[in-house]
Amino acid sequence: MISDNQFQQYCTALFRENTDAILLVTLDGMILDANQAFLDLTQFEKQQIVGQSVEKFIPVQKIPPHYGLQDGVTDIDTRLLMLTKEQEQVPCLIRKSPITIDDKEVGYFIVMKNMTDIELLIEQYVEDEVNYRMLAENINDVLILMDKDMKYLYVSPSSKEVFGFDHENIDNRAPLFNIEPTYVLELERLFINTVTNGTPFQMKLKAWHEERGWIWTEIKGKAVYDGQGRFKHTLLVARDISKEQEKEEMLLYFAYHDNLTGLANQRKLKDCLQTASEDIKKYPNIYTLIMLDIDDFKNINDSYGHEIGDEVIAAFASRVKEVIADRGLVARAGGDEFVAVLKNLPKEDVRQAAKDINQRVQEEIIIQQTVLKITVSLGLFVWEDPNLSGEQALRYADEALYAAKGSGKNQFYLY
């Protein structure tokens, strides 16, 4: 379990310590912050960056029509030229990722990956194989040359560190020998396309590491031609992105889960209800919504403090999740309110589910040598009308909860 403060520290560290240049910008493109990698790459001071338009550093005439800063396009890698303090142009892969708070976009991270060395390597190989190999010996990414039949021509020595296998005698290896099988067909398709049409590609997949097992890897490929336009070979650049993927998955997890309880949050609940609505329209399925509220929870906070109050919420959430198990989703709707969404629960079992929850949560909770006993009110709604939206169904469950509380609490009411 991670606190809001720890999560904030994690996001801050991710921004500051990332080796890629990152700008934090408003929706209209004004720069709020820049990480150290951006300052190192451009040689600007931070005070020269903050408050400026991002178009000063990524000129608007360089931005393709589909990548305007004011449009809704995000999470697409685009090759653009970034300007340094000396007005030098640096080729970068640039990705604009939204920052969302309470389901509302409030700004963007613009992440820039410097492609100077990679593009230089491609050019150097065409002109001078010796220089290419000298550069390849020292690059952190793995450089791979393959002929049109996917036979290995060369693999850089960095393959030992990145993937754990020796680059020598690589010509005896089967094509794509260390690629996870589910990705092979798509990678082959992209490879054939770049050989045939010269179209560069980029793909995220899992590759085998001799010691670590399957690791997330990014592969970029580009066909290389001679001066007469004849195909020579395909250059592949492979890099280990397992740490970046882990961070991405963690951020995605926290975007859809409550920090205190680990349950689904309001955003996840909203998506679940939308999916249920579409499902009911297509198939004769039934969903049961259970809205739960801890009785007199404010008294616990007032009497024992918010720290113990948080512990009570976490224990309550764990017990509800334990009862629901794999029968459905349990989400924290806010404060001490929770919602369970169960698919195709037999109607005769709806009341029993409420009783099971009620019985489980009334068991004693012991926190810091303090013994507490809580009760819960539940509102239930059986949703099978295809004309009903998720918001309406949730409102009916809420009305049932209100009726349960009005009947004396520690009860459930079926709408």
N, C-alpha and C positions, 0 to 999 in steps of 0.2 A: 504494500500500500504506500502511496506517495502523497505528500501534502501539497497544497496549492503553492506554498513557498518553494518547496523542492522542485516542483514542476517548472516554476518560473525561473529558478536558477539553472535548471537543465536547458531550457530554451535559450537563456542568455548565453550559456557556455557554448551551445551549438552554433549560435550566431558569431560569437567572438573567436572561437577556436577553429572554425571551418577554414580549410586551406583554399577554398574557392572564394573569390571576391563576392561580397553580398551587400546590397543596398536595401534599406528599409524605406519605403516610399508611401506617400498618401495615395488615395484613389486618383487624384489629379496629377500625380507624378512629381510631387515635391519631396525631396530627400529629407528623411528624418534622422537617419544614422547610416554609418558605413563601417564595416568591420575592418580589422587591420590588414587582411589580405587585399582588400580593395585599395587601401591607402598605399600599400607596398607596390602594387601593380601600377598604379597611376601616378604615384609620387606627390599626390595632393595632401595637404593638411586637412584634418577633419573640419576645421572651421571654414575651409574653402568649399566644402561639400554640402554641409547641412544648410537647408533652406533654399538650395538651388534646384532647378528643374533637372530631372534625370536626362532630358533630351540634350542638355549641355554636354553630357559625357557619352551619350549614345545618340548622335544627331538624328533628327526626325527623318531626314531624307535617306538615311541608311536603314530605316525600319520598314520592313515589308508591310503592305496594306493590311494583312491579316494579323499584324502584331502591334497595333496601336496601343499606346499606354492607356487610353481611355476606353478600349473595347473590353469584351468579356473573355478574351482568349487567355487561358492560363495553362501552365504545366506542359508546354510544347517547346522543345529545344529548337532554337533558331540561331543560325550563324550570323553574327553582326560584328561590326567593327566598333571598338570602344576607344575613346580618345584619352591620352595621358596628359599630364601637365605640360609636356613639351609638344603637344598636338600630334604625337605619334599614334598610328592606328594599330590597335592590337586585336587580332581575330579571336573571337570568343564564341562559345556556345552559351546562349543566354536563355534562362528560363524564368518566367514570371509566375510566382506561386501566391495565391491569395491568403490573407490573414483574416480569419473569421472569428468574430466574437458574438455569441448569442445569435447564431445563424445569420449574421449581417457582416458583409465584407467591409472592413475598415481600412485596408491598405494592402500592400504587396511586399513580398521579398523578391528581389531580382537577383538571381544567382548567376554569376559569370565564370565560366571555366576557360582559362587561357589555353588556346589551341595553337599558339605560336610554334612550340617545339614539334608538335605532331605534324603540322603542315610543312614545317621546314624539313622534317625527316622524309616526307613523301617526295618533296622536290629534290632533296639531296640524293635520294636513291636513283632517281632518273638520271641525274647528272654524274654522280660519282659513287660507286658502290663501296669503295673503301671508306669514304667519309661517313656513309650511311651506317656501315658496320661499327665504326668507332663510336658513333652516337648511340647506336643500339646497345652497345656493351654497357652503357651507363644509365640508360633510361629505366625508370621504375616500372613502367607498363611493359607488357610482353608484346613484342612485335613478331608477327608471323607472316611469312610469304608462302602463298600456295599457287600452283598452276591451275589451269582451267578445270582439271579433273580432281581438284582438291588434294593433290599430292603436296606434302610439305617440302618446300624448298629451303626454308630457313626459319629458325625460332631463336629469339634472343636469349642470352644467358639468364635474364631476369625471370625466366620461367621457373627456375629452381626455387627462388624466394617466393614468387607469387602463387605458384601451383604445386610446388614440391617435386617436379619431375625434371630430369636432366634434358637439356636441349640437344645434346649430341645423339647421333643415330636416330634422329627424329624421322628420317625418311622411311624407317621400318615400321612406323606407327600407322594404324588405320586412320582414315580421315575422321576428324572430330571425335577422337577416341575418348576425350575427357569431358564431353558434353552430356548433360543429363538427357536420357533418351526422349523425353517428352518435348524437348526443344529442337531436336535434330532436324525434323522435316521443315520447320519454319526457317531455321538457319540455312539449310540447303537451298530453299527457295530464294532467300535473299542473296545468297552467294551466286547462284545462277543468274539472277537478275542483274547483279553488278557486273558480272562477266559479259553478259549479253548486251546490256544497255548502258553500262557505265554508271548506273545509279548507286550512289553511296548509301550505306545503311548503318543502322544502330540498333542493337538488341540487348535486352536484359535477360539473363538466363542463369542457370546453375551449372557450374563446372566442377569437376572432381579435383580435390586437393589430396595429395598422397597421405597427408597426416591429419588434416582437418575434416576430410569428407567433402560433401557438397557445399560449395560457397557461392554466394551471389556474385555474378560477373557481368561486366558490360563489355560488349564486343562491337567495335566499329570497323566497317570494311569499305574498301575503295579499290576499284580496278585501276591499274597503272598501264599506260600505253607508251609506245616509243614515239619518236618524232614523226613517223609515217602513220600514226594512229592505229598501229597494230598492238593487240593485247600482249602484255608481257607477263604479268602476274597480278594477283590480288594481295593487297596489303591489309592485314587485320591487326588491330590494336586491342588487346584484352587487358582489363584491369579489374582488380579485386574491389568490389563495392560492398562487401558484406557489412562493414561498419556503417556506411551510409544507409544501407537497407535496414539495418537494425534500428538506427535512429529514426528513419522514415516510418517504420512499422510502429515504433513506440509513440511517435507523435500522432500517428493515425489512431492508435489505440486510445490515447488520451482525448482525442477529438470526439470519440463516441462512447467514452466510459466516464463514470463519476469517480473523481479522485479519492474520495473518502471510502466508498463502499466497494469499488470495483465493478459495480453493476452498470448496465447501460444507462446513458444519460438521456436528456430530453431530445437531443438530436437523433439518437439511435431509436428512441421510442417513436418519434415522428416518422422515421423511415419504415419502421415495423408496421405502423398503422397504415401507411400508404400501400405497402406490399399486401397487407391483409385486405384492404379495400379492393385492390386489383384482383386478388385471388378470389374473393367472394363473387365478383362480377363474372368471372370465367367458369368457376366450378361451384358445386353445391357444398361449400365448406362452411363451417361454423367457427367463430372465434368467441372466446369468453374473456371479457375484460374484468379484472379485479382491481379496484382502487383501494389502497390501504392507507390508514392514517393512525399514528400512535396517539392514543388518548392522553390528553393533558401533558404533552411533551414539554410544553413551556415550563411547567412546574419543576421538571427535572433540571432544565438549564438554570432556572432561578435558584434552586436549592443546592445543586451540586457543581454548577459551573459548566461552561461550554465544552471543556475537555472531556468530562465524563459524558456529557450529552452526545458528543461525537462518537464516543465508544459505544453508547447505547444504540445509536443509529447503525453503526457498523455491525453490531451483534444482531440487531433486528434484521438487517438486510441479509446477513448470512443465513439466518434461520428461515426466512421466506424463500430464499434461493434453494435451500436444502429441501423444502417441501415441494416446490415447483419442479425442481430437478431439471430433466431434459424435456419436460412437457411444454415448455414455453419460455418466453422472455420475461425477465424481471428488470424493471427500470426504476431509477430514482427520479421522480418528477420534480423534486425540489423540497428542501427542508426535511420534514418527517413524513412526506407523502411519497407513496410508491405505487407502481402500476405493474400488474402481471398480465401478459397476453398469452392465452393458451389456445392452440388450434385443435379443433375437433374433439374437445372434451365432451363426453356424453352428458346430456342434459341432467341425467339422474346423478351425475358425479359432481355437478357444480357446487351444490351446497356442501358436499362432503369435503371438497377442496378448501372451502372457506373454514369449515370446522377444524380441519387439519392444521391450517395456518394459525388459527386462533389458539389452538391447544399448544402448539410448539412455541409460540412467542411468549406465552404466559409463564414458561419455565423461568426460574430465577436467573438473573444476570449478575455475576459477581465481577466488579471492577474496582481495582485498588482497595480491596477488602470492604467494599461497599456492596451490599446485597440489594438489588433492585428487582422489582416485579412490574411488568408493564402489561397493558391490554391494548387491543387494536380494534378499530372499527373498519368494516369492509363494505364496499359497495360493488355489486356484481351486475354485469349486463351481458346477455347472450346476443351476439351480433351475427345475424344471418341475412339481413336485408341488403341486397346489392345496391340499393339506392341510397344507402346511408354512408356518409363519409366517416373517415377515421376520427375527425374532430367531433362530429355529432355523437358517435359511439362513446367516445371518451367523456363527453358531457353527460350522457345518460348514466355512465358508471359513477360520475361525480355526484349526480343527483341522488343515486342510490346510497352513496357514502353519506351524504348530508342527511338522508332519511335515517340511516343507521345511527348516526350520532344523535339525531333528534329523539331517538327511541331510548336513549339512556347509555349509549356507548357500549363498548365491549360486545358488539353484536354485528351481524351482517344483514344486508338487505338486498334482495334480488329485484332489479328494476322490472 
